[in-house]
Amino acid sequence: MNNNLKVVLFGFLLWLIPFAVSALIFPLKGLDRPLFESIMPVIIVIWTVFFSIIYLTSKNLSGKKGHLQRECAKIGLAWLIMSIVLDLMIFIEGPLKMSLWDYTTDIAVTYLMIPIITSGFGYLLDRGVA
């Protein structure tokens, strides 16, 4: 499979899975908001790590040392942007009608974990640690 297609597919799934989980556990938001707010970042971390590993193990990494942190940062940034754009269609323009400020402070900041995680993988790979 083409690397760009993988980035887009994994980015979509990285958005879809946490969105589906949030829809399933949404009643918890009213009953125990701190628990809901704790579960969602964990879900995002799990799937970011999963898709990062799948993406990176499917690549031929020989000869790319020294450039992987940049590539992983770009992938994380692409996944971050995809998640925010897909969310905005639902939370701002779609049925949930959330203000941009509320969306940013409640949801979008959490997505900053994505490029941090992918950049960390790239850092480790560039240094031969992984």
N, C-alpha and C positions, 0 to 999 in steps of 0.2 A: 504494500500500500504506500502511496506517495506520502512523504513526510508532512507536507502542507495539509493534506487531507486528514492525516492523523491528528495534527494540531487542532484542526477545526472540529473533527468528530469528538476527540477527547475533551475539548473545551465545551462543546455542547453538552456532553454527558456530565461534565463537572458542574455545569449549571443545573441540568435537569434533575440529577439525583438529589442534591440538597433541596431543591425546590419541591420535589415530590415528598421528601421526608418532612419538610416544613408543613406541607399541606396535610399530611397524615397526623402529625402531632400538634397541629394548630390549636385544638382545644386546650392543650397544655399551656399555651401562651396566656390564656385568661385565668387558669387555675394556679399556675406556678411559673410566672414569667422568668424568674432567674434561672430555673431549670431549662426552660425552652432556650433562653439566650446562651446557656452553657452547652447545650447539645449541638446547636447548629455549627459553631466553629469547629467542633470535634469532627462532625460529618465532613465539613469542607477540607479539613486537614487530612483525614483518612483518604478521601478520593483524590486530592491533589497528589499525595504521596503515591497512591496506587497508579494513577495515570502517568505520573512522571517516571515511575519505574518501568511501566509497560512501554512508554515511548522510548526511553533511553536504552532499554535492553533490546529493543527491536532495531536499533541503529548500529552501524559499524563504526565504533568509536576510535579505532586505531588511526593514528595520525592526526587526530583532531584535538589532542591535548593542547591546552593553552587557549582554546576558543570555546570550550564547552560552557563556561560560566556565562559568556555573552549569549550563546544560543539558548541556554536554559532560562536566562533572564527574559529574552525575547518571547519565549514560549509562555512563561508565566505572565508577562504583560499582555500577550494575546488572550490568554484565558481570563485574565482580570477584565479586560475591555469587553470580551464576549459576555461575561457574566453580568456586567453592569448594563450593557446595551439590552440584553434579553430581559433583565429585570425591569428596566425603565419602561419597556413596552407593556408590562403588566402592572407595575406599581405606580407609574405616573400617568400613562395614557390609557391603561387598561382598567379592568374592573375594580382594582383595589384602591385606586385614587389616593395616593400618598403624596404629601408635598416633597419636593426635591430635597429640602433640608432634612425632613424626617427620614427619608430614604437613605440619605448619605450618612446620617449619624446612627441609624439603626441597623443598616445592612451593608452599605458599600464599603465602609471602613474595614469590615471583617474580611472582605475579599483581598485586602492588601497582603494577607498571609500567602496567597497563591504565588506571586512572584518572589516572595522571600523564600519560600520552600524550594521552588525550582532553582533559584539562584544558589541556594545552599547545596543542592545536588551538583550543580555545575562547578561550584568551588571545589567540592570534594573530588570530583572526577578530574579536574584540571591538575590537582595536586597528587593524584594517584592514590588517594586515601581509600576510595570506594573499591 
